[in-house]
Amino acid sequence: MTKLVVKVHLRNDKKRRKAMQIVSKFEGIGSLAMDSKDNKLTVSGDFDPVEVVNKLRKSCNADVVSVESAKKDEGKKNEDQVANLEAYQTYSPIPVTYYYVPCYETPNCVIC
């Protein structure tokens, strides 16, 4: 779990919504909060903070305030999450079969 606080320089509500949409598309985002008074965006979850900041910098001016590693409260809870993740990774969906249907053209046909 990672907690990232980024100061974004946004002029209006449209830019704020766009910044929130950009960050929310990343996998592993647990929570997302925007403090419009201080223009700080707080993101927490299991994600790569470098990718999030790079994507934000492409759309607006963003400065990293802090990056923290959240504390793990319960060891058993984490073990259960690992067991669930392993069960998810071993799931194999039904394979998809594609068929190729050749297109036969008649040699004596002329389109005018």
Secondary structure, DSSP 8 states (H G I E B T S, - for coil): -EEEEEEEE--SHHHHHHHHHHHHTSTTEEEEEEETTTTEEEEEESS-HHHHHHHHHHHSEEEEEEEEE-----HHHHHHHHHHHHHHHT----------------TT----
